[in-house]
Amino acid sequence: MILVFFYKDSNIAQEKEYICSIMNKFDNLLKTLTVDSKDNGKEFVTFDRVNAIKALLEGSDFKLQHEGPLSLVYARHELAEDEDIVLITTHIDCLHTRCFCEEQEECYKGTFDNSITNAAVIYNMLHDQFNDNVVVAFTGDEEKDCHGLDEAVNFLEQEKNCYIRFALVAEVTSEGWEEKCPFVIENDFHVDMFTAHRVVDALVENFDFLFVHNAEPDESWDLDEMEIPCFTMSLPVHGDMHSDAGVLARKESIPSYCCALAAAAVLVSAQEAGDAYEDADNE
């Protein structure tokens, strides 16, 4: 695992080099994934994004563990009974009648609910940013009933008998745009005090971000009903997220969002406060 923190006082030259290395690869991912994806609440009926995800991850370290009517589930290895996992879920259904992605000087403009965090998750999957205990679910029906998430969790808990220690939801948000935050932590449910302090203390040392306890509904609300500890890692955008006119997303937010998402997955799986740093340094 390659875990890189953006320290607030980090070397500017090194930071710029790292940003360029991410953005060159992220551009292509975002354009590839900002395509149509529709379902009827029972199954996908438009498969453009499903097919794009499968093509991007083919031959990668992450292998398809489950392909259901409303979800794709990936892990690095065949999941074992009673395995302790961190679930990252990112919905791939959209309400747009047309999908587009344009590049401006400082922002991307496009229909990014939720392709932009799909791209961030896949970037981390392809570039060894997630630990071996991370399982990724790409889900449908988030815009209505979250049946895709239900399907993925049922596969993991009922068919594979895995223990979902924690879930992170990757999503877009209208929060944090005015503050120019690279990400927002939203909708925390069933998070114990030790984990909360470990995550916030580590991230606040390295990033300027916003915390919103009660935000708009997303898959975390469904996870709350399942009593799975979770919170949402949201990328701020500006505009109507469901409009065909698209939204703006700051390019400068992308490297920090990708890095913070990977860091959070380490931090929520650590048993003791120091484990996350020790594990990351040793890999």
C-alpha positions as CSV (number, residue, x, y, z in Angstrom):
1,M,0.0,0.0,0.0
2,I,1.2,3.5,-0.9
3,L,-0.3,6.0,1.5
4,V,0.6,9.6,1.0
5,F,-0.6,12.4,3.3
6,F,-0.8,16.0,2.0
7,Y,0.7,17.8,5.0
8,K,-0.4,21.4,5.3
9,D,3.3,22.4,5.4
10,S,4.5,19.9,2.8
11,N,7.2,20.6,0.2
12,I,5.4,22.5,-2.6
13,A,7.5,21.0,-5.4
14,Q,6.9,17.4,-4.2
15,E,3.2,18.2,-3.7
16,K,2.9,19.6,-7.3
17,E,4.6,16.5,-8.7
18,Y,2.3,14.2,-6.8
19,I,-0.8,16.2,-7.9
20,C,0.2,16.0,-11.6
21,S,0.7,12.3,-11.4
22,I,-2.8,11.8,-10.0
23,M,-4.5,14.3,-12.3
24,N,-3.1,12.9,-15.5
25,K,-4.6,9.5,-14.7
26,F,-7.7,10.8,-13.0
27,D,-8.8,12.8,-16.1
28,N,-9.1,9.7,-18.2
29,L,-10.9,7.8,-15.5
30,L,-13.5,10.6,-15.0
31,K,-14.2,10.9,-18.7
32,T,-14.5,7.1,-19.1
33,L,-16.9,6.8,-16.1
34,T,-19.1,9.8,-16.8
35,V,-21.5,7.7,-18.9
36,D,-25.0,6.6,-18.5
37,S,-26.2,4.1,-15.8
38,K,-29.8,3.4,-15.1
39,D,-31.8,0.8,-13.2
40,N,-35.5,0.0,-12.5
41,G,-35.0,-0.7,-8.8
42,K,-34.6,-4.4,-9.5
43,E,-31.7,-4.5,-12.1
44,F,-29.6,-2.4,-14.2
45,V,-31.2,-1.5,-17.6
46,T,-28.4,0.7,-19.0
47,F,-24.9,-0.8,-18.6
48,D,-22.5,1.8,-20.0
49,R,-20.9,2.5,-16.6
50,V,-21.1,-1.1,-15.4
51,N,-19.2,-2.1,-18.5
52,A,-16.7,0.7,-18.1
53,I,-15.9,-0.3,-14.5
54,K,-15.5,-3.9,-15.4
55,A,-13.1,-3.0,-18.3
56,L,-11.0,-0.6,-16.1
57,L,-10.6,-3.2,-13.4
58,E,-10.0,-6.2,-15.6
59,G,-6.5,-7.5,-14.9
60,S,-6.1,-5.4,-11.7
61,D,-5.4,-6.7,-8.2
62,F,-9.1,-6.3,-7.4
63,K,-11.1,-9.2,-8.6
64,L,-14.9,-9.3,-9.2
65,Q,-16.4,-11.3,-6.3
66,H,-20.1,-10.7,-7.1
67,E,-22.0,-9.4,-10.0
68,G,-25.7,-9.1,-9.2
69,P,-28.7,-7.4,-10.7
70,L,-27.8,-4.1,-8.9
71,S,-24.2,-4.3,-7.7
72,L,-20.6,-5.2,-8.4
73,V,-18.4,-6.2,-5.5
74,Y,-14.6,-6.3,-5.7
75,A,-11.9,-7.5,-3.4
76,R,-8.2,-8.3,-3.7
77,H,-8.8,-12.0,-2.8
78,E,-11.5,-14.6,-2.4
79,L,-13.3,-13.6,0.7
80,A,-13.1,-16.0,3.7
81,E,-15.8,-16.8,6.3
82,D,-15.6,-14.4,9.3
83,E,-13.2,-12.1,7.4
84,D,-13.0,-8.7,8.9
85,I,-13.5,-6.1,6.2
86,V,-13.9,-2.4,5.5
87,L,-16.6,-1.7,2.9
88,I,-16.3,1.2,0.5
89,T,-19.5,1.8,-1.4
90,T,-20.1,4.2,-4.3
91,H,-23.3,4.3,-6.2
92,I,-23.3,4.2,-10.0
93,D,-26.9,5.0,-10.9
94,C,-27.7,8.4,-12.2
95,L,-30.8,10.5,-13.0
96,H,-29.3,12.4,-16.0
97,T,-30.7,12.1,-19.4
98,R,-27.4,13.0,-20.9
99,C,-23.9,12.6,-19.4
100,F,-20.9,14.8,-20.2
101,C,-17.5,15.8,-18.8
102,E,-15.7,19.0,-19.7
103,E,-12.4,20.3,-18.5
104,Q,-12.0,23.9,-17.4
105,E,-8.9,25.6,-16.1
106,E,-9.6,25.1,-12.4
107,C,-12.6,22.8,-12.5
108,Y,-14.3,19.9,-14.1
109,K,-17.8,20.5,-15.3
110,G,-20.2,17.6,-15.9
111,T,-22.8,15.2,-14.7
112,F,-20.8,13.9,-11.7
113,D,-23.4,12.4,-9.4
114,N,-21.8,10.0,-8.8
115,S,-19.1,9.3,-11.5
116,I,-16.5,11.6,-9.9
117,T,-16.3,9.5,-6.7
118,N,-16.5,6.3,-8.8
119,A,-13.4,7.6,-10.5
120,A,-11.7,8.4,-7.1
121,V,-12.4,4.9,-5.8
122,I,-11.1,3.2,-8.9
123,Y,-8.0,5.4,-9.0
124,N,-7.2,4.1,-5.5
125,M,-8.0,0.6,-6.5
126,L,-5.7,0.7,-9.5
127,H,-2.8,2.5,-7.7
128,D,-2.5,0.4,-4.6
129,Q,-4.0,2.9,-2.2
130,F,-6.3,0.5,-0.4
131,N,-5.4,-2.2,2.2
132,D,-6.1,-5.9,1.6
133,N,-9.2,-5.7,3.9
134,V,-11.0,-3.2,1.7
135,V,-14.0,-4.4,-0.3
136,V,-15.5,-2.1,-2.9
137,A,-19.2,-2.1,-3.9
138,F,-20.5,-0.3,-7.0
139,T,-24.2,0.0,-6.4
140,G,-27.5,0.8,-8.2
141,D,-30.8,2.2,-7.0
142,E,-29.2,4.7,-4.6
143,E,-31.3,7.5,-5.9
144,K,-34.5,5.7,-4.7
145,D,-34.3,2.7,-2.3
146,C,-30.7,1.6,-2.1
147,H,-31.5,-1.9,-3.2
148,G,-28.0,-2.2,-4.7
149,L,-26.3,-1.6,-1.3
150,D,-28.8,-4.1,0.3
151,E,-27.7,-6.7,-2.3
152,A,-24.0,-6.1,-1.8
153,V,-24.3,-6.2,2.0
154,N,-26.4,-9.4,1.8
155,F,-23.7,-11.0,-0.4
156,L,-21.0,-10.1,2.1
157,E,-22.8,-10.9,5.3
158,Q,-25.1,-13.8,4.3
159,E,-23.3,-15.5,1.5
160,K,-19.7,-14.9,2.5
161,N,-20.3,-14.5,6.3
162,C,-17.9,-11.6,6.4
163,Y,-17.9,-9.1,9.3
164,I,-18.2,-5.5,8.0
165,R,-16.2,-3.6,10.6
166,F,-16.9,-0.3,9.0
167,A,-18.4,1.2,5.8
168,L,-17.3,4.4,3.9
169,V,-19.7,5.9,1.5
170,A,-18.1,7.8,-1.5
171,E,-20.5,10.5,-2.6
172,V,-20.8,14.1,-3.9
173,T,-22.2,16.9,-1.8
174,S,-23.2,20.6,-2.0
175,E,-21.6,21.2,1.4
176,G,-18.1,22.6,1.7
177,W,-18.0,24.3,-1.7
178,E,-18.0,27.9,-0.4
179,E,-15.3,26.9,2.2
180,K,-13.2,25.4,-0.6
181,C,-12.9,22.1,1.3
182,P,-11.4,19.1,-0.6
183,F,-13.9,16.8,1.2
184,V,-16.6,16.7,3.7
185,I,-17.3,14.0,6.3
186,E,-21.1,13.5,6.6
187,N,-23.7,11.3,8.2
188,D,-21.7,9.5,10.8
189,F,-23.6,6.6,12.4
190,H,-22.7,4.0,15.0
191,V,-19.1,5.3,15.2
192,D,-17.5,4.7,18.6
193,M,-15.6,7.5,20.3
194,F,-12.1,6.0,19.8
195,T,-12.6,5.6,16.1
196,A,-14.1,9.0,15.7
197,H,-11.1,10.7,17.5
198,R,-8.6,8.5,15.6
199,V,-10.1,9.5,12.2
200,V,-10.6,13.2,12.9
201,D,-7.3,13.7,14.7
202,A,-5.3,12.2,11.8
203,L,-7.2,13.9,9.0
204,V,-7.4,17.3,10.6
205,E,-3.6,17.3,11.0
206,N,-3.3,16.9,7.2
207,F,-6.4,18.4,5.6
208,D,-8.8,21.3,5.9
209,F,-12.2,19.7,5.7
210,L,-15.8,20.1,6.9
211,F,-17.8,17.9,9.2
212,V,-21.6,17.7,8.8
213,H,-23.3,15.4,11.2
214,N,-26.7,15.4,9.6
215,A,-26.5,15.8,5.9
216,E,-28.7,14.9,2.9
217,P,-29.8,11.2,2.7
218,D,-27.4,8.8,1.0
219,E,-26.4,5.2,1.4
220,S,-25.2,5.9,5.0
221,W,-28.8,6.1,6.0
222,D,-29.4,2.6,4.8
223,L,-26.3,1.4,6.6
224,D,-27.6,3.1,9.8
225,E,-30.7,0.9,9.6
226,M,-28.4,-2.1,9.3
227,E,-26.4,-0.8,12.4
228,I,-23.2,-0.9,10.4
229,P,-20.7,1.8,11.6
230,C,-20.2,4.3,8.8
231,F,-19.8,7.8,7.5
232,T,-19.8,9.4,4.1
233,M,-16.7,10.9,2.5
234,S,-18.1,13.5,0.2
235,L,-16.6,15.5,-2.6
236,P,-17.9,19.1,-2.8
237,V,-19.5,20.2,-6.1
238,H,-21.4,23.3,-7.1
239,G,-24.7,23.2,-8.9
240,D,-27.8,21.0,-9.1
241,M,-26.4,17.5,-8.9
242,H,-29.3,15.9,-10.8
243,S,-29.4,18.5,-13.6
244,D,-28.3,17.8,-17.1
245,A,-26.5,21.1,-16.9
246,G,-24.0,19.5,-14.7
247,V,-22.0,20.7,-11.7
248,L,-18.5,22.1,-11.1
249,A,-15.9,20.2,-9.2
250,R,-12.5,21.7,-8.2
251,K,-9.5,19.9,-9.7
252,E,-7.4,20.8,-6.7
253,S,-9.8,18.7,-4.4
254,I,-9.2,15.5,-6.3
255,P,-5.7,14.4,-4.9
256,S,-6.7,15.2,-1.3
257,Y,-10.0,13.4,-1.7
258,C,-8.4,10.3,-3.1
259,C,-5.7,10.3,-0.4
260,A,-8.2,11.0,2.5
261,L,-10.5,8.2,1.4
262,A,-7.6,5.8,1.4
263,A,-6.4,7.1,4.8
264,A,-9.9,6.8,6.3
265,A,-10.1,3.2,5.2
266,V,-6.9,2.5,7.2
267,L,-7.9,4.5,10.2
268,V,-11.4,2.9,10.7
269,S,-9.9,-0.6,10.6
270,A,-7.2,0.0,13.2
271,Q,-7.7,-1.6,16.6
272,E,-5.4,0.9,18.4
273,A,-4.7,4.5,17.7
274,G,-1.1,3.8,16.4
275,D,-1.9,0.8,14.3
276,A,-3.0,2.8,11.2
277,Y,0.3,4.6,10.9
278,E,2.4,1.5,11.7
279,D,0.6,-0.6,9.1
280,A,0.9,2.0,6.4
281,D,4.6,2.6,7.0
282,N,5.3,-1.2,6.9
283,E,3.7,-1.9,3.6
